[in-house]
Amino acid sequence: MSEATVSRVFNDVGPMKEQTRLRVLQAAKALNYHPNAIAQSFARRRSGNLGVVLPYVPKVHIFSTYYFSEVLSGIGEQVKASGYDMLLKFRVPGEESDHSDIFRSQKVDACVILGATDTPSERAELKKLEDGGFPFCLINQHMSGERFHEVDADHEGGSYRAVRYLLDLGYRDIAFLSGSPEFSNSGDRLRGYMQAMREAGLLPADAKAPGDLPVHLYYEGNYSRTSGMKTASAMHPHLNRIEAVFASNDRMAIGLMQGLREYGHVPGRDYAIVGYDDSEAARVTDPPLTSVAVPFYEMGQLAAERVLRRVGGGNETDGASESFRLRLDTKLVVRQSCCILR
């Protein structure tokens, strides 16, 4: 049999009789032959890699953070099941970057982007990917007015349920610790908080922005534990007017708990607190932290599965040609960081 026939079998290209394909595979097995992966990728014009773009922040160990470790584990599980490998690319937030270079150099066949921010430069870069027809997907980020492929969670609903829980316990003066505004989930969680507070008659019916909140009820961090600790010094003078706190993630909540403890304020006794993410750390804090669980692992898995389905095109019957914007459910996990008011 010819070299061309063997090549077509291993690269799965062109028409071929089943009998011929089996003869080639049997001969390869007898000779212990394994095709060259690099040569195959050139022949197929595919790399066999799924790219994952991550933010690079100096002195921040992102692989040890709950969010990134869970999402990457989910992506990795699906990549393995799909017969792909994973290629990581780091970018410095705020610096201009060209995501399309890893496509043009044939390093990846599709791409998942973590930590995308809603800034003009980032939107322009993502539009360039979209216009080029490169398969990519955002995780945990959405941008109004765009039609990018997204896998996200119902952060607005999760936030609303967390604040409703505090209200049902009898709390009224509930402060909100927000994350960085360039992330869509920060806005989602703010909207859920404000909806619950409006429905309880604790905010005006037209209150929708941070500026519409009493100054002592709104604080802003950057999703780090350090920013939570720094918030403690700003919140401490107002704690006589704050009964409970809803924090936009567990890391900020834990930092805030540590910072307020230095001022003598004990969580679960002097004030109630609810976090977000339901990280492993939430289960071992003192007291254990009530938090909103987000299916980050499933989000990573689903994003990889959907974007790899688009590699090489597709038809309407298999869903490969359809755009997707998915929202997964969140769930409140109650622990001991909230007490019932009498």
One Martini backbone bead per residue (centre of mass of N, CA, C, O) as a GRO file, in nm:
protein
  342
    1MET     BB    1   0.101   0.032   0.014
    2SER     BB    2   0.080   0.360   0.029
    3GLU     BB    3   0.165   0.650   0.186
    4ALA     BB    4  -0.104   0.796   0.134
    5THR     BB    5  -0.285   0.587   0.268
    6VAL     BB    6  -0.162   0.596   0.548
    7SER     BB    7  -0.210   0.898   0.593
    8ARG     BB    8  -0.521   0.893   0.570
    9VAL     BB    9  -0.571   0.711   0.812
   10PHE     BB   10  -0.420   0.884   1.044
   11ASN     BB   11  -0.579   1.163   0.944
   12ASP     BB   12  -0.873   1.125   0.853
   13VAL     BB   13  -0.873   1.144   0.523
   14GLY     BB   14  -1.074   1.076   0.302
   15PRO     BB   15  -1.159   0.826   0.115
   16MET     BB   16  -1.235   0.477   0.238
   17LYS     BB   17  -1.191   0.161   0.293
   18GLU     BB   18  -1.234  -0.043   0.557
   19GLN     BB   19  -1.028  -0.260   0.480
   20THR     BB   20  -0.787  -0.070   0.447
   21ARG     BB   21  -0.784   0.051   0.730
   22LEU     BB   22  -0.737  -0.220   0.882
   23ARG     BB   23  -0.468  -0.296   0.748
   24VAL     BB   24  -0.307  -0.054   0.851
   25LEU     BB   25  -0.354  -0.096   1.156
   26GLN     BB   26  -0.235  -0.382   1.172
   27ALA     BB   27   0.049  -0.313   1.069
   28ALA     BB   28   0.116  -0.104   1.288
   29LYS     BB   29   0.093  -0.299   1.527
   30ALA     BB   30   0.312  -0.506   1.432
   31LEU     BB   31   0.537  -0.252   1.412
   32ASN     BB   32   0.498  -0.033   1.632
   33TYR     BB   33   0.345   0.218   1.511
   34HIS     BB   34   0.380   0.584   1.542
   35PRO     BB   35   0.269   0.877   1.483
   36ASN     BB   36   0.347   1.201   1.418
   37ALA     BB   37   0.207   1.464   1.574
   38ILE     BB   38   0.319   1.705   1.415
   39ALA     BB   39   0.261   1.601   1.133
   40GLN     BB   40  -0.043   1.569   1.175
   41SER     BB   41  -0.111   1.868   1.228
   42PHE     BB   42  -0.029   1.962   0.946
   43ALA     BB   43  -0.217   1.779   0.782
   44ARG     BB   44  -0.489   1.883   0.940
   45ARG     BB   45  -0.466   2.179   1.048
   46ARG     BB   46  -0.407   2.082   1.353
   47SER     BB   47  -0.306   2.071   1.699
   48GLY     BB   48  -0.478   1.947   1.957
   49ASN     BB   49  -0.547   2.227   2.103
   50LEU     BB   50  -0.649   2.396   2.396
   51GLY     BB   51  -0.689   2.715   2.483
   52VAL     BB   52  -0.580   2.905   2.784
   53VAL     BB   53  -0.661   3.213   2.920
   54LEU     BB   54  -0.465   3.395   3.161
   55PRO     BB   55  -0.404   3.581   3.428
   56TYR     BB   56  -0.126   3.790   3.515
   57VAL     BB   57  -0.024   3.813   3.863
   58PRO     BB   58   0.186   3.924   4.066
   59LYS     BB   59   0.201   3.717   4.356
   60VAL     BB   60  -0.028   3.531   4.227
   61HIS     BB   61  -0.170   3.208   4.298
   62ILE     BB   62  -0.397   3.088   4.087
   63PHE     BB   63  -0.385   2.768   4.124
   64SER     BB   64  -0.483   2.805   4.442
   65THR     BB   65  -0.744   2.904   4.355
   66TYR     BB   66  -1.060   2.806   4.343
   67TYR     BB   67  -1.161   2.904   4.071
   68PHE     BB   68  -0.925   2.812   3.882
   69SER     BB   69  -0.902   2.516   3.971
   70GLU     BB   70  -1.191   2.432   3.891
   71VAL     BB   71  -1.200   2.520   3.596
   72LEU     BB   72  -0.944   2.365   3.500
   73SER     BB   73  -1.045   2.085   3.575
   74GLY     BB   74  -1.287   2.087   3.383
   75ILE     BB   75  -1.132   2.130   3.125
   76GLY     BB   76  -0.938   1.887   3.148
   77GLU     BB   77  -1.152   1.666   3.142
   78GLN     BB   78  -1.263   1.736   2.854
   79VAL     BB   79  -1.002   1.730   2.694
   80LYS     BB   80  -0.941   1.433   2.743
   81ALA     BB   81  -1.214   1.318   2.632
   82SER     BB   82  -1.145   1.466   2.336
   83GLY     BB   83  -0.827   1.428   2.264
   84TYR     BB   84  -0.679   1.663   2.403
   85ASP     BB   85  -0.490   1.947   2.470
   86MET     BB   86  -0.334   2.193   2.688
   87LEU     BB   87  -0.288   2.552   2.646
   88LEU     BB   88  -0.115   2.809   2.804
   89LYS     BB   89  -0.198   3.165   2.846
   90PHE     BB   90  -0.054   3.468   2.939
   91ARG     BB   91  -0.187   3.777   3.074
   92VAL     BB   92  -0.180   4.123   3.126
   93PRO     BB   93  -0.371   4.321   3.277
   94GLY     BB   94  -0.407   4.612   3.060
   95GLU     BB   95  -0.258   4.482   2.836
   96GLU     BB   96  -0.183   4.444   2.524
   97SER     BB   97  -0.336   4.183   2.321
   98ASP     BB   98  -0.310   3.877   2.102
   99HIS     BB   99  -0.510   3.607   2.065
  100SER     BB  100  -0.471   3.528   1.750
  101ASP     BB  101  -0.175   3.414   1.743
  102ILE     BB  102  -0.246   3.112   1.830
  103PHE     BB  103  -0.398   3.061   1.563
  104ARG     BB  104  -0.202   3.147   1.333
  105SER     BB  105   0.024   2.935   1.456
  106GLN     BB  106  -0.129   2.662   1.527
  107LYS     BB  107  -0.156   2.601   1.852
  108VAL     BB  108  -0.474   2.624   1.820
  109ASP     BB  109  -0.834   2.549   1.777
  110ALA     BB  110  -0.916   2.672   2.058
  111CYS     BB  111  -1.074   2.899   2.314
  112VAL     BB  112  -1.034   2.992   2.660
  113ILE     BB  113  -1.147   3.268   2.870
  114LEU     BB  114  -0.998   3.409   3.156
  115GLY     BB  115  -1.043   3.720   3.304
  116ALA     BB  116  -1.217   3.901   3.157
  117THR     BB  117  -1.264   4.243   3.061
  118ASP     BB  118  -1.471   4.541   3.051
  119THR     BB  119  -1.299   4.680   2.796
  120PRO     BB  120  -1.216   4.829   2.508
  121SER     BB  121  -0.965   4.650   2.443
  122GLU     BB  122  -1.099   4.374   2.496
  123ARG     BB  123  -1.329   4.396   2.297
  124ALA     BB  124  -1.154   4.433   2.044
  125GLU     BB  125  -1.010   4.157   2.066
  126LEU     BB  126  -1.268   3.980   2.056
  127LYS     BB  127  -1.371   4.087   1.783
  128LYS     BB  128  -1.131   3.978   1.623
  129LEU     BB  129  -1.195   3.683   1.674
  130GLU     BB  130  -1.482   3.683   1.560
  131ASP     BB  131  -1.412   3.792   1.270
  132GLY     BB  132  -1.205   3.537   1.224
  133GLY     BB  133  -1.354   3.264   1.327
  134PHE     BB  134  -1.266   3.197   1.616
  135PRO     BB  135  -1.286   2.964   1.861
  136PHE     BB  136  -1.456   3.097   2.152
  137CYS     BB  137  -1.469   3.141   2.523
  138LEU     BB  138  -1.635   3.260   2.799
  139ILE     BB  139  -1.577   3.278   3.156
  140ASN     BB  140  -1.749   3.459   3.384
  141GLN     BB  141  -1.842   3.648   3.127
  142HIS     BB  142  -2.019   3.945   3.016
  143MET     BB  143  -2.126   4.150   2.723
  144SER     BB  144  -2.296   4.401   2.638
  145GLY     BB  145  -2.390   4.378   2.290
  146GLU     BB  146  -2.281   4.093   2.262
  147ARG     BB  147  -2.201   3.750   2.093
  148PHE     BB  148  -2.048   3.585   2.277
  149HIS     BB  149  -1.928   3.307   2.401
  150GLU     BB  150  -2.086   3.164   2.704
  151VAL     BB  151  -2.003   3.072   3.051
  152ASP     BB  152  -2.220   3.098   3.326
  153ALA     BB  153  -2.376   3.238   3.611
  154ASP     BB  154  -2.634   3.306   3.851
  155HIS     BB  155  -2.551   3.582   4.022
  156GLU     BB  156  -2.808   3.737   4.073
  157GLY     BB  157  -2.966   3.505   4.210
  158GLY     BB  158  -2.756   3.440   4.430
  159SER     BB  159  -2.760   3.718   4.566
  160TYR     BB  160  -3.059   3.737   4.626
  161ARG     BB  161  -3.074   3.484   4.814
  162ALA     BB  162  -2.872   3.582   5.026
  163VAL     BB  163  -3.027   3.841   5.114
  164ARG     BB  164  -3.298   3.706   5.178
  165TYR     BB  165  -3.188   3.538   5.409
  166LEU     BB  166  -3.116   3.777   5.590
  167LEU     BB  167  -3.398   3.903   5.597
  168ASP     BB  168  -3.543   3.645   5.719
  169LEU     BB  169  -3.367   3.677   5.992
  170GLY     BB  170  -3.389   4.023   6.038
  171TYR     BB  171  -3.217   4.183   5.861
  172ARG     BB  172  -3.136   4.532   5.736
  173ASP     BB  173  -2.830   4.624   5.773
  174ILE     BB  174  -2.683   4.562   5.462
  175ALA     BB  175  -2.382   4.510   5.341
  176PHE     BB  176  -2.166   4.567   5.044
  177LEU     BB  177  -1.905   4.367   4.887
  178SER     BB  178  -1.743   4.438   4.610
  179GLY     BB  179  -1.608   4.405   4.309
  180SER     BB  180  -1.476   4.450   4.021
  181PRO     BB  181  -1.634   4.635   3.764
  182GLU     BB  182  -1.505   4.475   3.502
  183PHE     BB  183  -1.687   4.254   3.615
  184SER     BB  184  -1.994   4.119   3.562
  185ASN     BB  185  -2.043   3.978   3.845
  186SER     BB  186  -2.051   4.238   4.007
  187GLY     BB  187  -2.313   4.351   3.882
  188ASP     BB  188  -2.493   4.109   3.939
  189ARG     BB  189  -2.467   4.117   4.254
  190LEU     BB  190  -2.572   4.401   4.289
  191ARG     BB  191  -2.854   4.353   4.169
  192GLY     BB  192  -2.945   4.137   4.371
  193TYR     BB  193  -2.915   4.307   4.624
  194MET     BB  194  -3.103   4.549   4.538
  195GLN     BB  195  -3.360   4.390   4.492
  196ALA     BB  196  -3.396   4.285   4.782
  197MET     BB  197  -3.395   4.569   4.918
  198ARG     BB  198  -3.635   4.688   4.766
  199GLU     BB  199  -3.850   4.472   4.843
  200ALA     BB  200  -3.800   4.552   5.162
  201GLY     BB  201  -3.786   4.882   5.169
  202LEU     BB  202  -3.456   4.980   5.190
  203LEU     BB  203  -3.498   5.102   4.902
  204PRO     BB  204  -3.547   5.269   4.647
  205ALA     BB  205  -3.706   5.196   4.351
  206ASP     BB  206  -3.455   5.357   4.179
  207ALA     BB  207  -3.231   5.182   4.288
  208LYS     BB  208  -2.910   5.079   4.096
  209ALA     BB  209  -2.658   5.219   4.219
  210PRO     BB  210  -2.403   5.281   4.431
  211GLY     BB  211  -2.495   5.591   4.469
  212ASP     BB  212  -2.784   5.488   4.603
  213LEU     BB  213  -2.624   5.421   4.850
  214PRO     BB  214  -2.530   5.412   5.146
  215VAL     BB  215  -2.212   5.458   5.242
  216HIS     BB  216  -2.213   5.225   5.480
  217LEU     BB  217  -2.309   4.985   5.249
  218TYR     BB  218  -2.056   5.047   5.049
  219TYR     BB  219  -1.803   4.832   4.899
  220GLU     BB  220  -1.461   4.790   4.749
  221GLY     BB  221  -1.289   4.539   4.578
  222ASN     BB  222  -1.069   4.257   4.416
  223TYR     BB  223  -1.110   3.949   4.538
  224SER     BB  224  -0.921   3.975   4.775
  225ARG     BB  225  -0.817   3.932   5.094
  226THR     BB  226  -0.680   4.207   5.129
  227SER     BB  227  -0.929   4.382   5.054
  228GLY     BB  228  -1.094   4.283   5.297
  229MET     BB  229  -0.905   4.390   5.519
  230LYS     BB  230  -0.919   4.690   5.429
  231THR     BB  231  -1.228   4.722   5.471
  232ALA     BB  232  -1.236   4.710   5.782
  233SER     BB  233  -1.141   5.007   5.834
  234ALA     BB  234  -1.397   5.133   5.688
  235MET     BB  235  -1.627   4.970   5.856
  236HIS     BB  236  -1.583   4.998   6.164
  237PRO     BB  237  -1.722   5.288   6.220
  238HIS     BB  238  -2.019   5.146   6.107
  239LEU     BB  239  -2.104   4.885   6.281
  240ASN     BB  240  -2.349   5.016   6.439
  241ARG     BB  241  -2.507   5.014   6.128
  242ILE     BB  242  -2.427   4.700   6.100
  243GLU     BB  243  -2.554   4.360   6.075
  244ALA     BB  244  -2.459   4.285   5.773
  245VAL     BB  245  -2.274   4.088   5.516
  246PHE     BB  246  -2.216   4.098   5.161
  247ALA     BB  247  -1.990   3.908   4.973
  248SER     BB  248  -1.855   3.844   4.645
  249ASN     BB  249  -1.643   3.665   4.812
  250ASP     BB  250  -1.462   3.463   5.020
  251ARG     BB  251  -1.193   3.614   5.037
  252MET     BB  252  -1.312   3.882   5.133
  253ALA     BB  253  -1.469   3.773   5.374
  254ILE     BB  254  -1.221   3.661   5.528
  255GLY     BB  255  -1.064   3.927   5.542
  256LEU     BB  256  -1.284   4.080   5.697
  257MET     BB  257  -1.295   3.898   5.944
  258GLN     BB  258  -1.002   3.944   6.026
  259GLY     BB  259  -1.010   4.254   6.048
  260LEU     BB  260  -1.252   4.280   6.255
  261ARG     BB  261  -1.120   4.110   6.480
  262GLU     BB  262  -0.903   4.330   6.548
  263TYR     BB  263  -1.160   4.513   6.661
  264GLY     BB  264  -1.359   4.287   6.814
  265HIS     BB  265  -1.525   4.150   6.579
  266VAL     BB  266  -1.758   3.883   6.569
  267PRO     BB  267  -1.855   3.648   6.372
  268GLY     BB  268  -2.195   3.553   6.440
  269ARG     BB  269  -2.239   3.784   6.671
  270ASP     BB  270  -2.201   4.098   6.569
  271TYR     BB  271  -2.225   3.969   6.277
  272ALA     BB  272  -2.321   3.895   5.961
  273ILE     BB  273  -2.205   3.656   5.696
  274VAL     BB  274  -2.171   3.642   5.331
  275GLY     BB  275  -2.061   3.464   5.067
  276TYR     BB  276  -1.878   3.357   4.757
  277ASP     BB  277  -1.843   3.005   4.601
  278ASP     BB  278  -1.783   2.779   4.806
  279SER     BB  279  -1.519   2.726   4.933
  280GLU     BB  280  -1.305   2.552   5.126
  281ALA     BB  281  -1.256   2.789   5.329
  282ALA     BB  282  -1.557   2.820   5.426
  283ARG     BB  283  -1.543   2.544   5.609
  284VAL     BB  284  -1.278   2.661   5.809
  285THR     BB  285  -1.386   2.884   5.940
  286ASP     BB  286  -1.440   3.135   6.214
  287PRO     BB  287  -1.695   3.067   6.125
  288PRO     BB  288  -1.857   2.908   5.912
  289LEU     BB  289  -1.939   2.999   5.578
  290THR     BB  290  -2.177   3.143   5.425
  291SER     BB  291  -2.262   3.045   5.079
  292VAL     BB  292  -2.230   3.059   4.726
  293ALA     BB  293  -2.267   2.817   4.494
  294VAL     BB  294  -2.044   2.741   4.218
  295PRO     BB  295  -2.008   2.561   3.902
  296PHE     BB  296  -1.701   2.569   3.791
  297TYR     BB  297  -1.637   2.291   3.680
  298GLU     BB  298  -1.881   2.277   3.483
  299MET     BB  299  -1.806   2.532   3.325
  300GLY     BB  300  -1.539   2.425   3.209
  301GLN     BB  301  -1.650   2.172   3.075
  302LEU     BB  302  -1.865   2.310   2.892
  303ALA     BB  303  -1.682   2.505   2.739
  304ALA     BB  304  -1.500   2.291   2.607
  305GLU     BB  305  -1.720   2.128   2.464
  306ARG     BB  306  -1.846   2.361   2.292
  307VAL     BB  307  -1.586   2.470   2.146
  308LEU     BB  308  -1.492   2.194   2.021
  309ARG     BB  309  -1.750   2.154   1.846
  310ARG     BB  310  -1.651   2.400   1.645
  311VAL     BB  311  -1.434   2.247   1.523
  312GLY     BB  312  -1.461   2.253   1.176
  313GLY     BB  313  -1.743   2.298   1.230
  314GLY     BB  314  -2.091   2.244   1.113
  315ASN     BB  315  -2.424   2.168   1.200
  316GLU     BB  316  -2.746   2.205   1.315
  317THR     BB  317  -2.776   1.913   1.441
  318ASP     BB  318  -2.505   1.943   1.642
  319GLY     BB  319  -2.462   2.267   1.725
  320ALA     BB  320  -2.186   2.395   1.612
  321SER     BB  321  -2.319   2.671   1.468
  322GLU     BB  322  -2.412   2.768   1.739
  323SER     BB  323  -2.471   2.982   1.968
  324PHE     BB  324  -2.361   3.052   2.319
  325ARG     BB  325  -2.549   3.125   2.640
  326LEU     BB  326  -2.471   3.024   2.958
  327ARG     BB  327  -2.660   2.943   3.271
  328LEU     BB  328  -2.587   2.854   3.590
  329ASP     BB  329  -2.666   2.741   3.886
  330THR     BB  330  -2.715   2.841   4.218
  331LYS     BB  331  -2.627   2.796   4.584
  332LEU     BB  332  -2.718   2.800   4.910
  333VAL     BB  333  -2.488   2.773   5.195
  334VAL     BB  334  -2.544   2.693   5.525
  335ARG     BB  335  -2.403   2.832   5.818
  336GLN     BB  336  -2.251   3.000   6.116
  337SER     BB  337  -2.235   3.325   6.018
  338CYS     BB  338  -2.544   3.319   6.107
  339CYS     BB  339  -2.793   3.474   6.303
  340ILE     BB  340  -3.082   3.496   6.481
  341LEU     BB  341  -3.293   3.741   6.530
  342ARG     BB  342  -3.493   3.868   6.819
   0.00000   0.00000   0.00000
